[in-house]
């Protein structure tokens, strides 16, 4: 199973932006489906956004209008562009590619 490597997290002030990347651990690879999830301390992992190569994209209501999911490099890798970040967005973010394995995640902390 493909295992993603997430990166791009960090500490950002409220209202700031981050772009998370999701790169598969093998080549060649083409994204058919991608899901971004997040898990805050003491909470269950929740679905943030989904992408399908047939054009279907969904967002959790809490991030709609602020986050954008997409692919790069001819659908080899994926990203999650996060704008207008809020303290409630603080979590470890994970991506899942083509229903493969979980990666290690990348920490996003929104704090002043």
GROMACS elastic network, one bead per residue, 0.5 to 0.9 nm:
[ bonds ]
;  ai    aj funct       b0    kb
    1    98     6  0.88606   500
    1    99     6  0.83487   500
    1   100     6  0.50409   500
    1   101     6  0.60438   500
    2    24     6  0.62869   500
    2    25     6  0.63112   500
    2    26     6  0.69709   500
    2    29     6  0.87882   500
    2    96     6  0.88602   500
    2    97     6  0.70385   500
    2    98     6  0.77932   500
    2    99     6  0.83869   500
    2   100     6  0.51428   500
    2   101     6  0.60663   500
    2   102     6  0.87161   500
    3    23     6  0.84704   500
    3    24     6  0.58044   500
    3    25     6  0.55662   500
    3    26     6  0.81318   500
    3    96     6  0.78005   500
    3    97     6  0.74691   500
    3   100     6  0.62394   500
    3   102     6  0.60771   500
    3   103     6  0.57730   500
    4    22     6  0.59439   500
    4    23     6  0.53285   500
    4    25     6  0.57981   500
    4    26     6  0.89031   500
    4    94     6  0.85704   500
    4    95     6  0.68074   500
    4    96     6  0.67952   500
    4    97     6  0.68033   500
    4   100     6  0.83124   500
    4   101     6  0.73960   500
    4   102     6  0.67800   500
    4   103     6  0.51322   500
    4   104     6  0.81843   500
    4   105     6  0.87720   500
    5    21     6  0.78859   500
    5    22     6  0.55708   500
    5    23     6  0.51346   500
    5    24     6  0.61409   500
    5    25     6  0.67894   500
    5    94     6  0.87723   500
    5    95     6  0.82143   500
    5   102     6  0.88724   500
    5   103     6  0.57172   500
    5   104     6  0.69824   500
    5   105     6  0.73571   500
    5   106     6  0.87880   500
    6     9     6  0.83881   500
    6    20     6  0.69456   500
    6    21     6  0.55251   500
    6    23     6  0.65465   500
    6    24     6  0.88674   500
    6    93     6  0.79224   500
    6    94     6  0.67166   500
    6    95     6  0.69510   500
    6   103     6  0.68808   500
    6   104     6  0.70755   500
    6   105     6  0.54612   500
    6   106     6  0.57454   500
    7    19     6  0.86407   500
    7    20     6  0.56819   500
    7    21     6  0.52320   500
    7    22     6  0.67331   500
    7    23     6  0.84911   500
    7   105     6  0.74864   500
    7   106     6  0.55933   500
    7   107     6  0.85658   500
    8    18     6  0.69577   500
    8    19     6  0.59329   500
    8    21     6  0.60444   500
    8   106     6  0.69802   500
    8   107     6  0.84849   500
    8   108     6  0.84720   500
    9    12     6  0.89392   500
    9    18     6  0.69212   500
    9    19     6  0.75732   500
    9    20     6  0.62250   500
    9    21     6  0.88138   500
    9    92     6  0.84779   500
    9    93     6  0.81128   500
    9   105     6  0.89172   500
    9   106     6  0.52665   500
    9   107     6  0.51868   500
    9   109     6  0.78256   500
   10    18     6  0.79509   500
   10   106     6  0.79392   500
   10   107     6  0.61280   500
   10   108     6  0.50454   500
   10   109     6  0.60619   500
   10   110     6  0.83480   500
   11   107     6  0.83459   500
   11   108     6  0.61988   500
   11   110     6  0.58867   500
   11   111     6  0.70714   500
   12    15     6  0.82724   500
   12    16     6  0.59768   500
   12    17     6  0.72372   500
   12    18     6  0.77508   500
   12    85     6  0.79965   500
   12   108     6  0.78142   500
   12   109     6  0.62848   500
   12   111     6  0.62721   500
   12   112     6  0.76214   500
   13    16     6  0.54989   500
   13    17     6  0.84622   500
   13    85     6  0.76546   500
   13    86     6  0.81054   500
   13    87     6  0.84711   500
   13   109     6  0.83470   500
   13   110     6  0.54141   500
   13   111     6  0.50385   500
   14    17     6  0.86160   500
   14    84     6  0.69595   500
   14    85     6  0.54082   500
   14    86     6  0.50655   500
   14    87     6  0.64634   500
   14   110     6  0.57795   500
   14   111     6  0.60500   500
   14   112     6  0.64915   500
   15    83     6  0.70331   500
   15    86     6  0.63730   500
   15   110     6  0.86802   500
   16    82     6  0.83487   500
   16    83     6  0.61650   500
   16    84     6  0.54626   500
   16    85     6  0.54591   500
   16    86     6  0.82066   500
   16   110     6  0.82592   500
   17    81     6  0.75431   500
   17    82     6  0.54052   500
   17    84     6  0.61952   500
   17    85     6  0.61541   500
   18    80     6  0.82576   500
   18    81     6  0.61739   500
   18    82     6  0.52318   500
   18    83     6  0.67209   500
   18    85     6  0.82048   500
   18   108     6  0.85242   500
   19    79     6  0.67016   500
   19    80     6  0.56759   500
   19    82     6  0.59424   500
   19    83     6  0.85422   500
   20    78     6  0.83672   500
   20    79     6  0.53376   500
   20    80     6  0.50301   500
   20    81     6  0.63521   500
   20    82     6  0.78439   500
   20    93     6  0.84759   500
   20   106     6  0.80833   500
   21    77     6  0.73778   500
   21    78     6  0.58378   500
   21    80     6  0.65938   500
   21    81     6  0.87432   500
   21    95     6  0.87811   500
   22    71     6  0.89729   500
   22    77     6  0.57738   500
   22    79     6  0.57706   500
   22    80     6  0.82816   500
   22    94     6  0.84036   500
   22    95     6  0.63995   500
   22    96     6  0.84563   500
   22    97     6  0.84562   500
   23    26     6  0.86671   500
   23    76     6  0.73935   500
   23    78     6  0.65533   500
   23    79     6  0.86525   500
   23    97     6  0.89453   500
   24    27     6  0.76802   500
   24    29     6  0.73169   500
   24    76     6  0.75814   500
   24    77     6  0.67018   500
   24    78     6  0.88890   500
   24    97     6  0.75457   500
   25    29     6  0.89796   500
   26    29     6  0.66755   500
   27    30     6  0.87098   500
   27    76     6  0.84628   500
   28    76     6  0.78337   500
   29    75     6  0.80444   500
   29    76     6  0.56730   500
   29    77     6  0.84568   500
   30    74     6  0.76908   500
   30    75     6  0.53739   500
   30    77     6  0.78223   500
   30    98     6  0.87779   500
   31    34     6  0.67972   500
   31    52     6  0.80269   500
   31    53     6  0.70546   500
   31    71     6  0.78254   500
   31    74     6  0.88934   500
   31    75     6  0.53406   500
   31    76     6  0.59958   500
   31    77     6  0.71168   500
   31    78     6  0.78813   500
   31    97     6  0.65396   500
   31    98     6  0.64278   500
   32    51     6  0.80470   500
   32    52     6  0.57103   500
   32    53     6  0.50066   500
   32    54     6  0.80425   500
   32    75     6  0.81321   500
   32    97     6  0.76543   500
   32    98     6  0.58099   500
   33    50     6  0.73903   500
   33    51     6  0.55524   500
   33    53     6  0.63533   500
   33    96     6  0.81012   500
   33    97     6  0.59420   500
   33    99     6  0.72983   500
   34    49     6  0.82885   500
   34    50     6  0.56510   500
   34    51     6  0.50359   500
   34    52     6  0.65379   500
   34    53     6  0.88083   500
   34    69     6  0.87729   500
   34    70     6  0.87117   500
   34    71     6  0.89726   500
   34    78     6  0.76160   500
   34    95     6  0.68631   500
   34    96     6  0.55693   500
   34    98     6  0.61551   500
   34    99     6  0.77160   500
   35    47     6  0.72551   500
   35    48     6  0.74877   500
   35    49     6  0.57572   500
   35    51     6  0.63304   500
   35    52     6  0.88581   500
   35    69     6  0.87407   500
   35    94     6  0.81914   500
   35    95     6  0.54505   500
   35    96     6  0.51081   500
   35    97     6  0.67456   500
   35    98     6  0.85747   500
   35    99     6  0.85043   500
   36    46     6  0.87622   500
   36    47     6  0.62792   500
   36    48     6  0.54625   500
   36    49     6  0.52691   500
   36    50     6  0.63839   500
   36    51     6  0.87867   500
   36    69     6  0.81850   500
   36    79     6  0.88368   500
   36    80     6  0.75267   500
   36    93     6  0.69530   500
   36    94     6  0.56788   500
   36    96     6  0.64881   500
   37    45     6  0.65322   500
   37    46     6  0.54426   500
   37    48     6  0.50640   500
   37    49     6  0.71139   500
   37    50     6  0.89374   500
   37    92     6  0.83366   500
   37    93     6  0.56568   500
   37    94     6  0.50804   500
   37    95     6  0.60538   500
   37    96     6  0.80055   500
   38    44     6  0.85016   500
   38    45     6  0.54942   500
   38    46     6  0.54937   500
   38    47     6  0.66385   500
   38    48     6  0.67512   500
   38    89     6  0.85382   500
   38    90     6  0.86525   500
   38    91     6  0.57869   500
   38    92     6  0.54033   500
   38    94     6  0.59187   500
   38    95     6  0.85674   500
   38   105     6  0.85747   500
   39    42     6  0.82363   500
   39    43     6  0.62609   500
   39    44     6  0.59615   500
   39    46     6  0.62979   500
   39    90     6  0.85129   500
   39    91     6  0.51923   500
   39    92     6  0.53066   500
   39    93     6  0.65922   500
   39    94     6  0.82306   500
   40    43     6  0.53738   500
   40    44     6  0.72874   500
   40    45     6  0.73410   500
   40    46     6  0.88789   500
   40    88     6  0.86803   500
   40    89     6  0.81921   500
   40    90     6  0.64510   500
   40    92     6  0.63542   500
   40    93     6  0.88055   500
   41    44     6  0.83672   500
   41    90     6  0.88634   500
   41    91     6  0.70182   500
   41    92     6  0.85389   500
   43    46     6  0.85641   500
   46    60     6  0.89256   500
   47    50     6  0.78890   500
   47    59     6  0.82103   500
   47    60     6  0.68707   500
   48    58     6  0.83681   500
   48    59     6  0.58466   500
   48    60     6  0.51277   500
   48    61     6  0.85655   500
   48    62     6  0.82337   500
   48    63     6  0.71277   500
   48    67     6  0.87858   500
   49    57     6  0.72910   500
   49    58     6  0.54658   500
   49    60     6  0.61687   500
   49    63     6  0.83892   500
   49    64     6  0.88373   500
   49    67     6  0.82550   500
   49    68     6  0.81052   500
   49    69     6  0.66728   500
   49    80     6  0.84421   500
   50    56     6  0.79248   500
   50    57     6  0.55041   500
   50    58     6  0.51894   500
   50    59     6  0.66169   500
   50    69     6  0.72153   500
   51    54     6  0.85673   500
   51    55     6  0.72687   500
   51    56     6  0.59668   500
   51    58     6  0.68337   500
   51    69     6  0.67796   500
   51    70     6  0.69665   500
   51    71     6  0.86956   500
   52    55     6  0.56170   500
   52    56     6  0.51617   500
   52    57     6  0.64204   500
   53    56     6  0.71290   500
   53    75     6  0.84467   500
   57    69     6  0.77066   500
   57    70     6  0.88134   500
   58    64     6  0.85687   500
   58    69     6  0.87605   500
   59    62     6  0.80620   500
   59    63     6  0.65342   500
   59    64     6  0.55288   500
   59    65     6  0.87073   500
   59    67     6  0.79565   500
   59    68     6  0.84226   500
   59    69     6  0.85970   500
   60    63     6  0.56380   500
   60    64     6  0.61449   500
   61    64     6  0.52390   500
   61    65     6  0.87316   500
   62    65     6  0.88420   500
   62    66     6  0.87269   500
   63    66     6  0.54228   500
   63    67     6  0.56623   500
   63    68     6  0.88373   500
   63    82     6  0.85027   500
   63    89     6  0.86423   500
   64    67     6  0.61555   500
   64    68     6  0.82054   500
   65    68     6  0.78166   500
   65    83     6  0.87261   500
   66    81     6  0.82199   500
   66    82     6  0.61086   500
   66    83     6  0.51265   500
   66    84     6  0.61298   500
   66    85     6  0.77579   500
   67    80     6  0.67044   500
   67    81     6  0.54629   500
   67    83     6  0.60595   500
   67    84     6  0.85328   500
   67    85     6  0.89808   500
   68    79     6  0.81108   500
   68    80     6  0.56230   500
   68    82     6  0.65983   500
   68    83     6  0.85278   500
   69    78     6  0.75573   500
   69    79     6  0.58754   500
   69    81     6  0.64142   500
   69    82     6  0.88523   500
   70    75     6  0.86061   500
   70    77     6  0.87254   500
   70    78     6  0.57066   500
   70    79     6  0.54968   500
   70    80     6  0.66201   500
   70    81     6  0.82822   500
   71    74     6  0.73762   500
   71    75     6  0.51269   500
   71    76     6  0.71229   500
   71    77     6  0.56330   500
   71    79     6  0.59688   500
   71    80     6  0.87809   500
   72    75     6  0.53296   500
   72    76     6  0.62725   500
   72    77     6  0.52617   500
   72    78     6  0.57338   500
   72    79     6  0.74202   500
   73    76     6  0.53090   500
   73    77     6  0.62712   500
   73    78     6  0.85171   500
   74    77     6  0.78870   500
   75    78     6  0.70667   500
   78    95     6  0.86850   500
   78    97     6  0.87671   500
   79    95     6  0.89692   500
   82    85     6  0.66159   500
   83    86     6  0.89579   500
   85    88     6  0.81714   500
   85    89     6  0.64446   500
   85    90     6  0.86922   500
   85   110     6  0.67529   500
   86    89     6  0.54195   500
   86    90     6  0.75565   500
   86   110     6  0.61014   500
   86   111     6  0.80305   500
   87    90     6  0.56590   500
   87   109     6  0.74521   500
   87   111     6  0.60424   500
   87   112     6  0.88713   500
   88    91     6  0.81794   500
   88   110     6  0.77241   500
   89   108     6  0.75149   500
   89   109     6  0.74956   500
   89   110     6  0.67633   500
   90    93     6  0.89185   500
   90   107     6  0.78153   500
   90   108     6  0.53652   500
   90   110     6  0.54753   500
   90   111     6  0.83454   500
   91   106     6  0.84646   500
   91   107     6  0.60703   500
   91   108     6  0.55031   500
   91   109     6  0.66281   500
   91   110     6  0.88650   500
   92   104     6  0.89665   500
   92   105     6  0.58892   500
   92   106     6  0.54035   500
   92   108     6  0.59776   500
   92   109     6  0.84833   500
   93   104     6  0.88606   500
   93   105     6  0.52366   500
   93   106     6  0.52826   500
   93   107     6  0.62358   500
   93   108     6  0.70418   500
   94   102     6  0.71639   500
   94   103     6  0.65729   500
   94   104     6  0.71801   500
   94   106     6  0.67239   500
   95   102     6  0.70711   500
   95   103     6  0.71066   500
   95   105     6  0.73726   500
   96    99     6  0.60010   500
   96   100     6  0.62233   500
   96   101     6  0.67229   500
   96   102     6  0.60660   500
   96   103     6  0.76795   500
   97   100     6  0.55823   500
   97   101     6  0.76940   500
   97   102     6  0.85522   500
   98   101     6  0.89160   500
   99   102     6  0.89494   500
  102   105     6  0.80419   500
